[in-house]
């Protein structure tokens, strides 16, 4: 029980973001995820194409 009380006390100390800030931060996370996914796809395709050319698979 003491643990739960201390958790409640600590949660009262947390500063929660506003809805506007939460939306902005969420949008940044989605944009960054999409950008990295595209970058990884481009790099993966380039490496695969290069290896295929070197190894004569195509």
mmCIF file of the N, C-alpha and C atoms, coordinates in Angstrom:
data_MODEL
# 
_entry.id   MODEL 
# 
loop_
_atom_site.group_PDB 
_atom_site.id 
_atom_site.type_symbol 
_atom_site.label_atom_id 
_atom_site.label_alt_id 
_atom_site.label_comp_id 
_atom_site.label_asym_id 
_atom_site.label_entity_id 
_atom_site.label_seq_id 
_atom_site.pdbx_PDB_ins_code 
_atom_site.Cartn_x 
_atom_site.Cartn_y 
_atom_site.Cartn_z 
_atom_site.occupancy 
_atom_site.B_iso_or_equiv 
_atom_site.pdbx_formal_charge 
_atom_site.auth_seq_id 
_atom_site.auth_comp_id 
_atom_site.auth_asym_id 
_atom_site.auth_atom_id 
_atom_site.pdbx_PDB_model_num 
ATOM 1   N N  . UNK A 1 1  ? 0.819  -1.189  0.000   1.00 0.00 ? 1  UNK A N  1 
ATOM 2   C CA . UNK A 1 1  ? 0.000  0.000   0.000   1.00 0.00 ? 1  UNK A CA 1 
ATOM 3   C C  . UNK A 1 1  ? 0.862  1.252   0.000   1.00 0.00 ? 1  UNK A C  1 
ATOM 4   N N  . UNK A 1 2  ? 1.968  1.204   0.742   1.00 0.00 ? 2  UNK A N  1 
ATOM 5   C CA . UNK A 1 2  ? 2.858  2.354   0.807   1.00 0.00 ? 2  UNK A CA 1 
ATOM 6   C C  . UNK A 1 2  ? 3.401  2.695   -0.586  1.00 0.00 ? 2  UNK A C  1 
ATOM 7   N N  . UNK A 1 3  ? 3.687  1.651   -1.362  1.00 0.00 ? 3  UNK A N  1 
ATOM 8   C CA . UNK A 1 3  ? 4.195  1.860   -2.715  1.00 0.00 ? 3  UNK A CA 1 
ATOM 9   C C  . UNK A 1 3  ? 3.185  2.624   -3.563  1.00 0.00 ? 3  UNK A C  1 
ATOM 10  N N  . UNK A 1 4  ? 1.921  2.216   -3.505  1.00 0.00 ? 4  UNK A N  1 
ATOM 11  C CA . UNK A 1 4  ? 0.888  2.876   -4.305  1.00 0.00 ? 4  UNK A CA 1 
ATOM 12  C C  . UNK A 1 4  ? 0.708  4.329   -3.898  1.00 0.00 ? 4  UNK A C  1 
ATOM 13  N N  . UNK A 1 5  ? 0.793  4.612   -2.620  1.00 0.00 ? 5  UNK A N  1 
ATOM 14  C CA . UNK A 1 5  ? 0.676  5.987   -2.151  1.00 0.00 ? 5  UNK A CA 1 
ATOM 15  C C  . UNK A 1 5  ? 1.829  6.829   -2.670  1.00 0.00 ? 5  UNK A C  1 
ATOM 16  N N  . UNK A 1 6  ? 3.020  6.259   -2.662  1.00 0.00 ? 6  UNK A N  1 
ATOM 17  C CA . UNK A 1 6  ? 4.172  7.009   -3.166  1.00 0.00 ? 6  UNK A CA 1 
ATOM 18  C C  . UNK A 1 6  ? 4.069  7.230   -4.672  1.00 0.00 ? 6  UNK A C  1 
ATOM 19  N N  . UNK A 1 7  ? 3.492  6.268   -5.384  1.00 0.00 ? 7  UNK A N  1 
ATOM 20  C CA . UNK A 1 7  ? 3.284  6.441   -6.830  1.00 0.00 ? 7  UNK A CA 1 
ATOM 21  C C  . UNK A 1 7  ? 2.312  7.584   -7.081  1.00 0.00 ? 7  UNK A C  1 
ATOM 22  N N  . UNK A 1 8  ? 1.229  7.639   -6.325  1.00 0.00 ? 8  UNK A N  1 
ATOM 23  C CA . UNK A 1 8  ? 0.242  8.709   -6.482  1.00 0.00 ? 8  UNK A CA 1 
ATOM 24  C C  . UNK A 1 8  ? 0.894  10.063  -6.198  1.00 0.00 ? 8  UNK A C  1 
ATOM 25  N N  . UNK A 1 9  ? 1.698  10.143  -5.166  1.00 0.00 ? 9  UNK A N  1 
ATOM 26  C CA . UNK A 1 9  ? 2.387  11.389  -4.829  1.00 0.00 ? 9  UNK A CA 1 
ATOM 27  C C  . UNK A 1 9  ? 3.341  11.824  -5.944  1.00 0.00 ? 9  UNK A C  1 
ATOM 28  N N  . UNK A 1 10 ? 4.072  10.876  -6.499  1.00 0.00 ? 10 UNK A N  1 
ATOM 29  C CA . UNK A 1 10 ? 4.987  11.207  -7.587  1.00 0.00 ? 10 UNK A CA 1 
ATOM 30  C C  . UNK A 1 10 ? 4.242  11.648  -8.839  1.00 0.00 ? 10 UNK A C  1 
ATOM 31  N N  . UNK A 1 11 ? 3.109  11.016  -9.115  1.00 0.00 ? 11 UNK A N  1 
ATOM 32  C CA . UNK A 1 11 ? 2.329  11.382  -10.300 1.00 0.00 ? 11 UNK A CA 1 
ATOM 33  C C  . UNK A 1 11 ? 1.778  12.796  -10.190 1.00 0.00 ? 11 UNK A C  1 
ATOM 34  N N  . UNK A 1 12 ? 1.555  13.265  -8.970  1.00 0.00 ? 12 UNK A N  1 
ATOM 35  C CA . UNK A 1 12 ? 1.087  14.641  -8.778  1.00 0.00 ? 12 UNK A CA 1 
ATOM 36  C C  . UNK A 1 12 ? 2.171  15.653  -9.134  1.00 0.00 ? 12 UNK A C  1 
ATOM 37  N N  . UNK A 1 13 ? 3.420  15.233  -9.060  1.00 0.00 ? 13 UNK A N  1 
ATOM 38  C CA . UNK A 1 13 ? 4.548  16.116  -9.347  1.00 0.00 ? 13 UNK A CA 1 
ATOM 39  C C  . UNK A 1 13 ? 4.857  16.226  -10.840 1.00 0.00 ? 13 UNK A C  1 
ATOM 40  N N  . UNK A 1 14 ? 4.296  15.315  -11.623 1.00 0.00 ? 14 UNK A N  1 
ATOM 41  C CA . UNK A 1 14 ? 4.580  15.279  -13.054 1.00 0.00 ? 14 UNK A CA 1 
ATOM 42  C C  . UNK A 1 14 ? 3.924  16.470  -13.744 1.00 0.00 ? 14 UNK A C  1 
ATOM 43  N N  . UNK A 1 15 ? 4.666  17.115  -14.636 1.00 0.00 ? 15 UNK A N  1 
ATOM 44  C CA . UNK A 1 15 ? 4.070  18.196  -15.426 1.00 0.00 ? 15 UNK A CA 1 
ATOM 45  C C  . UNK A 1 15 ? 3.638  17.619  -16.776 1.00 0.00 ? 15 UNK A C  1 
ATOM 46  N N  . UNK A 1 16 ? 2.354  17.585  -16.999 1.00 0.00 ? 16 UNK A N  1 
ATOM 47  C CA . UNK A 1 16 ? 1.792  16.992  -18.200 1.00 0.00 ? 16 UNK A CA 1 
ATOM 48  C C  . UNK A 1 16 ? 1.709  18.043  -19.298 1.00 0.00 ? 16 UNK A C  1 
ATOM 49  N N  . UNK A 1 17 ? 1.945  17.651  -20.555 1.00 0.00 ? 17 UNK A N  1 
ATOM 50  C CA . UNK A 1 17 ? 1.875  18.621  -21.650 1.00 0.00 ? 17 UNK A CA 1 
ATOM 51  C C  . UNK A 1 17 ? 0.427  19.015  -21.934 1.00 0.00 ? 17 UNK A C  1 
ATOM 52  N N  . UNK A 1 18 ? 0.278  20.202  -22.512 1.00 0.00 ? 18 UNK A N  1 
ATOM 53  C CA . UNK A 1 18 ? -1.055 20.644  -22.914 1.00 0.00 ? 18 UNK A CA 1 
ATOM 54  C C  . UNK A 1 18 ? -1.480 19.858  -24.158 1.00 0.00 ? 18 UNK A C  1 
ATOM 55  N N  . UNK A 1 19 ? -2.760 19.956  -24.503 1.00 0.00 ? 19 UNK A N  1 
ATOM 56  C CA . UNK A 1 19 ? -3.243 19.234  -25.683 1.00 0.00 ? 19 UNK A CA 1 
ATOM 57  C C  . UNK A 1 19 ? -2.554 19.733  -26.949 1.00 0.00 ? 19 UNK A C  1 
ATOM 58  N N  . UNK A 1 20 ? -2.332 21.041  -27.015 1.00 0.00 ? 20 UNK A N  1 
ATOM 59  C CA . UNK A 1 20 ? -1.670 21.616  -28.186 1.00 0.00 ? 20 UNK A CA 1 
ATOM 60  C C  . UNK A 1 20 ? -0.246 21.084  -28.311 1.00 0.00 ? 20 UNK A C  1 
ATOM 61  N N  . UNK A 1 21 ? 0.497  21.079  -27.211 1.00 0.00 ? 21 UNK A N  1 
ATOM 62  C CA . UNK A 1 21 ? 1.870  20.582  -27.236 1.00 0.00 ? 21 UNK A CA 1 
ATOM 63  C C  . UNK A 1 21 ? 1.903  19.096  -27.558 1.00 0.00 ? 21 UNK A C  1 
ATOM 64  N N  . UNK A 1 22 ? 0.949  18.345  -27.032 1.00 0.00 ? 22 UNK A N  1 
ATOM 65  C CA . UNK A 1 22 ? 0.882  16.913  -27.302 1.00 0.00 ? 22 UNK A CA 1 
ATOM 66  C C  . UNK A 1 22 ? 0.642  16.656  -28.785 1.00 0.00 ? 22 UNK A C  1 
ATOM 67  N N  . UNK A 1 23 ? -0.254 17.421  -29.399 1.00 0.00 ? 23 UNK A N  1 
ATOM 68  C CA . UNK A 1 23 ? -0.515 17.281  -30.844 1.00 0.00 ? 23 UNK A CA 1 
ATOM 69  C C  . UNK A 1 23 ? 0.740  17.591  -31.652 1.00 0.00 ? 23 UNK A C  1 
ATOM 70  N N  . UNK A 1 24 ? 1.432  18.672  -31.294 1.00 0.00 ? 24 UNK A N  1 
ATOM 71  C CA . UNK A 1 24 ? 2.649  19.062  -32.016 1.00 0.00 ? 24 UNK A CA 1 
ATOM 72  C C  . UNK A 1 24 ? 3.710  17.977  -31.903 1.00 0.00 ? 24 UNK A C  1 
ATOM 73  N N  . UNK A 1 25 ? 3.915  17.477  -30.699 1.00 0.00 ? 25 UNK A N  1 
ATOM 74  C CA . UNK A 1 25 ? 4.928  16.436  -30.474 1.00 0.00 ? 25 UNK A CA 1 
ATOM 75  C C  . UNK A 1 25 ? 4.572  15.150  -31.222 1.00 0.00 ? 25 UNK A C  1 
ATOM 76  N N  . UNK A 1 26 ? 3.296  14.798  -31.222 1.00 0.00 ? 26 UNK A N  1 
ATOM 77  C CA . UNK A 1 26 ? 2.847  13.596  -31.929 1.00 0.00 ? 26 UNK A CA 1 
ATOM 78  C C  . UNK A 1 26 ? 3.078  13.742  -33.425 1.00 0.00 ? 26 UNK A C  1 
ATOM 79  N N  . UNK A 1 27 ? 2.785  14.924  -33.963 1.00 0.00 ? 27 UNK A N  1 
ATOM 80  C CA . UNK A 1 27 ? 3.003  15.175  -35.384 1.00 0.00 ? 27 UNK A CA 1 
ATOM 81  C C  . UNK A 1 27 ? 4.486  15.063  -35.734 1.00 0.00 ? 27 UNK A C  1 
ATOM 82  N N  . UNK A 1 28 ? 5.344  15.574  -34.882 1.00 0.00 ? 28 UNK A N  1 
ATOM 83  C CA . UNK A 1 28 ? 6.790  15.473  -35.111 1.00 0.00 ? 28 UNK A CA 1 
ATOM 84  C C  . UNK A 1 28 ? 7.223  14.013  -35.137 1.00 0.00 ? 28 UNK A C  1 
ATOM 85  N N  . UNK A 1 29 ? 6.694  13.205  -34.239 1.00 0.00 ? 29 UNK A N  1 
ATOM 86  C CA . UNK A 1 29 ? 7.042  11.784  -34.203 1.00 0.00 ? 29 UNK A CA 1 
ATOM 87  C C  . UNK A 1 29 ? 6.595  11.083  -35.487 1.00 0.00 ? 29 UNK A C  1 
ATOM 88  N N  . UNK A 1 30 ? 5.371  11.354  -35.947 1.00 0.00 ? 30 UNK A N  1 
ATOM 89  C CA . UNK A 1 30 ? 4.878  10.735  -37.187 1.00 0.00 ? 30 UNK A CA 1 
ATOM 90  C C  . UNK A 1 30 ? 5.714  11.177  -38.386 1.00 0.00 ? 30 UNK A C  1 
ATOM 91  N N  . UNK A 1 31 ? 5.997  12.469  -38.483 1.00 0.00 ? 31 UNK A N  1 
ATOM 92  C CA . UNK A 1 31 ? 6.791  12.976  -39.605 1.00 0.00 ? 31 UNK A CA 1 
ATOM 93  C C  . UNK A 1 31 ? 8.180  12.359  -39.615 1.00 0.00 ? 31 UNK A C  1 
ATOM 94  N N  . UNK A 1 32 ? 8.805  12.300  -38.454 1.00 0.00 ? 32 UNK A N  1 
ATOM 95  C CA . UNK A 1 32 ? 10.139 11.721  -38.360 1.00 0.00 ? 32 UNK A CA 1 
ATOM 96  C C  . UNK A 1 32 ? 10.125 10.243  -38.726 1.00 0.00 ? 32 UNK A C  1 
ATOM 97  N N  . UNK A 1 33 ? 9.116  9.522   -38.282 1.00 0.00 ? 33 UNK A N  1 
ATOM 98  C CA . UNK A 1 33 ? 9.003  8.096   -38.600 1.00 0.00 ? 33 UNK A CA 1 
ATOM 99  C C  . UNK A 1 33 ? 8.855  7.882   -40.104 1.00 0.00 ? 33 UNK A C  1 
ATOM 100 N N  . UNK A 1 34 ? 8.047  8.708   -40.745 1.00 0.00 ? 34 UNK A N  1 
ATOM 101 C CA . UNK A 1 34 ? 7.848  8.585   -42.192 1.00 0.00 ? 34 UNK A CA 1 
ATOM 102 C C  . UNK A 1 34 ? 9.134  8.912   -42.937 1.00 0.00 ? 34 UNK A C  1 
ATOM 103 N N  . UNK A 1 35 ? 9.814  9.969   -42.527 1.00 0.00 ? 35 UNK A N  1 
ATOM 104 C CA . UNK A 1 35 ? 11.070 10.351  -43.177 1.00 0.00 ? 35 UNK A CA 1 
ATOM 105 C C  . UNK A 1 35 ? 12.100 9.236   -43.051 1.00 0.00 ? 35 UNK A C  1 
ATOM 106 N N  . UNK A 1 36 ? 12.257 8.668   -41.865 1.00 0.00 ? 36 UNK A N  1 
ATOM 107 C CA . UNK A 1 36 ? 13.231 7.589   -41.683 1.00 0.00 ? 36 UNK A CA 1 
ATOM 108 C C  . UNK A 1 36 ? 12.830 6.340   -42.459 1.00 0.00 ? 36 UNK A C  1 
ATOM 109 N N  . UNK A 1 37 ? 11.540 6.038   -42.528 1.00 0.00 ? 37 UNK A N  1 
ATOM 110 C CA . UNK A 1 37 ? 11.094 4.875   -43.300 1.00 0.00 ? 37 UNK A CA 1 
ATOM 111 C C  . UNK A 1 37 ? 11.446 5.044   -44.771 1.00 0.00 ? 37 UNK A C  1 
ATOM 112 N N  . UNK A 1 38 ? 11.238 6.240   -45.304 1.00 0.00 ? 38 UNK A N  1 
ATOM 113 C CA . UNK A 1 38 ? 11.581 6.505   -46.706 1.00 0.00 ? 38 UNK A CA 1 
ATOM 114 C C  . UNK A 1 38 ? 13.091 6.415   -46.914 1.00 0.00 ? 38 UNK A C  1 
ATOM 115 N N  . UNK A 1 39 ? 13.854 6.987   -45.990 1.00 0.00 ? 39 UNK A N  1 
ATOM 116 C CA . UNK A 1 39 ? 15.315 6.922   -46.109 1.00 0.00 ? 39 UNK A CA 1 
ATOM 117 C C  . UNK A 1 39 ? 15.814 5.480   -46.080 1.00 0.00 ? 39 UNK A C  1 
ATOM 118 N N  . UNK A 1 40 ? 15.295 4.672   -45.155 1.00 0.00 ? 40 UNK A N  1 
ATOM 119 C CA . UNK A 1 40 ? 15.716 3.271   -45.074 1.00 0.00 ? 40 UNK A CA 1 
ATOM 120 C C  . UNK A 1 40 ? 15.334 2.506   -46.341 1.00 0.00 ? 40 UNK A C  1 
ATOM 121 N N  . UNK A 1 41 ? 14.163 2.802   -46.907 1.00 0.00 ? 41 UNK A N  1 
ATOM 122 C CA . UNK A 1 41 ? 13.731 2.142   -48.139 1.00 0.00 ? 41 UNK A CA 1 
ATOM 123 C C  . UNK A 1 41 ? 14.681 2.501   -49.282 1.00 0.00 ? 41 UNK A C  1 
ATOM 124 N N  . UNK A 1 42 ? 15.037 3.790   -49.377 1.00 0.00 ? 42 UNK A N  1 
ATOM 125 C CA . UNK A 1 42 ? 15.954 4.230   -50.437 1.00 0.00 ? 42 UNK A CA 1 
ATOM 126 C C  . UNK A 1 42 ? 17.317 3.556   -50.276 1.00 0.00 ? 42 UNK A C  1 
ATOM 127 N N  . UNK A 1 43 ? 17.866 3.572   -49.053 1.00 0.00 ? 43 UNK A N  1 
ATOM 128 C CA . UNK A 1 43 ? 19.170 2.953   -48.817 1.00 0.00 ? 43 UNK A CA 1 
ATOM 129 C C  . UNK A 1 43 ? 19.121 1.446   -49.089 1.00 0.00 ? 43 UNK A C  1 
ATOM 130 N N  . UNK A 1 44 ? 18.067 0.795   -48.657 1.00 0.00 ? 44 UNK A N  1 
ATOM 131 C CA . UNK A 1 44 ? 17.932 -0.646  -48.854 1.00 0.00 ? 44 UNK A CA 1 
ATOM 132 C C  . UNK A 1 44 ? 17.863 -0.980  -50.343 1.00 0.00 ? 44 UNK A C  1 
ATOM 133 N N  . UNK A 1 45 ? 17.091 -0.193  -51.077 1.00 0.00 ? 45 UNK A N  1 
ATOM 134 C CA . UNK A 1 45 ? 16.967 -0.424  -52.515 1.00 0.00 ? 45 UNK A CA 1 
ATOM 135 C C  . UNK A 1 45 ? 18.296 -0.181  -53.223 1.00 0.00 ? 45 UNK A C  1 
ATOM 136 N N  . UNK A 1 46 ? 19.004 0.876   -52.818 1.00 0.00 ? 46 UNK A N  1 
ATOM 137 C CA . UNK A 1 46 ? 20.287 1.181   -53.442 1.00 0.00 ? 46 UNK A CA 1 
ATOM 138 C C  . UNK A 1 46 ? 21.307 0.082   -53.158 1.00 0.00 ? 46 UNK A C  1 
ATOM 139 N N  . UNK A 1 47 ? 21.367 -0.381  -51.932 1.00 0.00 ? 47 UNK A N  1 
ATOM 140 C CA . UNK A 1 47 ? 22.318 -1.436  -51.573 1.00 0.00 ? 47 UNK A CA 1 
ATOM 141 C C  . UNK A 1 47 ? 21.979 -2.731  -52.307 1.00 0.00 ? 47 UNK A C  1 
ATOM 142 N N  . UNK A 1 48 ? 20.701 -3.068  -52.361 1.00 0.00 ? 48 UNK A N  1 
ATOM 143 C CA . UNK A 1 48 ? 20.287 -4.299  -53.061 1.00 0.00 ? 48 UNK A CA 1 
ATOM 144 C C  . UNK A 1 48 ? 20.622 -4.209  -54.541 1.00 0.00 ? 48 UNK A C  1 
ATOM 145 N N  . UNK A 1 49 ? 20.345 -3.072  -55.152 1.00 0.00 ? 49 UNK A N  1 
ATOM 146 C CA . UNK A 1 49 ? 20.646 -2.898  -56.571 1.00 0.00 ? 49 UNK A CA 1 
ATOM 147 C C  . UNK A 1 49 ? 22.149 -2.986  -56.815 1.00 0.00 ? 49 UNK A C  1 
ATOM 148 N N  . UNK A 1 50 ? 22.934 -2.350  -55.937 1.00 0.00 ? 50 UNK A N  1 
ATOM 149 C CA . UNK A 1 50 ? 24.391 -2.411  -56.081 1.00 0.00 ? 50 UNK A CA 1 
ATOM 150 C C  . UNK A 1 50 ? 24.931 -3.815  -55.936 1.00 0.00 ? 50 UNK A C  1 
ATOM 151 N N  . UNK A 1 51 ? 24.451 -4.537  -54.939 1.00 0.00 ? 51 UNK A N  1 
ATOM 152 C CA . UNK A 1 51 ? 24.912 -5.921  -54.744 1.00 0.00 ? 51 UNK A CA 1 
ATOM 153 C C  . UNK A 1 51 ? 24.476 -6.824  -55.892 1.00 0.00 ? 51 UNK A C  1 
ATOM 154 N N  . UNK A 1 52 ? 23.263 -6.626  -56.375 1.00 0.00 ? 52 UNK A N  1 
ATOM 155 C CA . UNK A 1 52 ? 22.802 -7.412  -57.530 1.00 0.00 ? 52 UNK A CA 1 
ATOM 156 C C  . UNK A 1 52 ? 23.693 -7.170  -58.740 1.00 0.00 ? 52 UNK A C  1 
ATOM 157 N N  . UNK A 1 53 ? 24.083 -5.908  -58.948 1.00 0.00 ? 53 UNK A N  1 
ATOM 158 C CA . UNK A 1 53 ? 24.947 -5.581  -60.091 1.00 0.00 ? 53 UNK A CA 1 
ATOM 159 C C  . UNK A 1 53 ? 26.336 -6.189  -59.914 1.00 0.00 ? 53 UNK A C  1 
ATOM 160 N N  . UNK A 1 54 ? 26.875 -6.100  -58.704 1.00 0.00 ? 54 UNK A N  1 
ATOM 161 C CA . UNK A 1 54 ? 28.212 -6.633  -58.447 1.00 0.00 ? 54 UNK A CA 1 
ATOM 162 C C  . UNK A 1 54 ? 28.230 -8.166  -58.575 1.00 0.00 ? 54 UNK A C  1 
ATOM 163 N N  . UNK A 1 55 ? 27.228 -8.794  -58.031 1.00 0.00 ? 55 UNK A N  1 
ATOM 164 C CA . UNK A 1 55 ? 27.184 -10.260 -58.043 1.00 0.00 ? 55 UNK A CA 1 
ATOM 165 C C  . UNK A 1 55 ? 26.594 -10.826 -59.325 1.00 0.00 ? 55 UNK A C  1 
ATOM 166 N N  . UNK A 1 56 ? 26.095 -9.953  -60.199 1.00 0.00 ? 56 UNK A N  1 
ATOM 167 C CA . UNK A 1 56 ? 25.550 -10.415 -61.488 1.00 0.00 ? 56 UNK A CA 1 
ATOM 168 C C  . UNK A 1 56 ? 24.262 -11.192 -61.349 1.00 0.00 ? 56 UNK A C  1 
ATOM 169 N N  . UNK A 1 57 ? 23.434 -10.832 -60.389 1.00 0.00 ? 57 UNK A N  1 
ATOM 170 C CA . UNK A 1 57 ? 22.186 -11.564 -60.194 1.00 0.00 ? 57 UNK A CA 1 
ATOM 171 C C  . UNK A 1 57 ? 21.098 -11.111 -61.160 1.00 0.00 ? 57 UNK A C  1 
ATOM 172 N N  . UNK A 1 58 ? 21.299 -9.970  -61.783 1.00 0.00 ? 58 UNK A N  1 
ATOM 173 C CA . UNK A 1 58 ? 20.284 -9.501  -62.740 1.00 0.00 ? 58 UNK A CA 1 
ATOM 174 C C  . UNK A 1 58 ? 20.891 -9.219  -64.071 1.00 0.00 ? 58 UNK A C  1 
# 
